């Protein structure tokens, strides 16, 4: 490792970046910068929004810092989860700052407290959950659209092209429409008959009726 001088040369830049990130993302975003050029004691050199983890400048090394001290080839990590000792859940990123000789001189950490988002997400999932997992219904703007939706629904029950539907399958579709009240809509019998390629007489035969 290089001496502390290497860190001090980049401190102003790291300070500016840390401040910018903390200001951009607000009080839930902790930005911590560790100076790893002096071992494991008092490594925390820069911290913004330290209330997130309860740390302050002068505190000791984190697990990420120890890893950097053990292995100079350690890789940067993005968007991983940390369960902080204060009970908060943090979405974290760790970036290793290197000198011109590729030695790690600082560990730059972003810890975003997502605890409230986790709770909100659970609440939203519970609120948006539905008992009926069937097909989502649309709200028509008029009875003509409603009839069209009901006809399409009656067709989906069979699951095959109208031209391939048997007499029994068409009869089942007509009875479904009748059970839904579709035939209460004015001129519905004409549209239904045309859709299924049958006469009105046949339609009412399917329903056991002989006249409209």
Protein Blocks (a to p, Z undefined) as FASTA:
>chain_A
ZZfklmmmmmmmmmmmmmmmmmmnojmlccddddfknojnhkblbdghklmnopaehiac
dfklmmmmmpmkbccdehiacddfkopacdddddddddfkopafbdcdddddfklmmmmm
mmmmmmmpcfblcdcddddfbfklmmmmmmmmmmmmnopafklpcfklmmmmmmmmmmno
mmmpghklmmmmmmnopafklmmmmnopabZZ
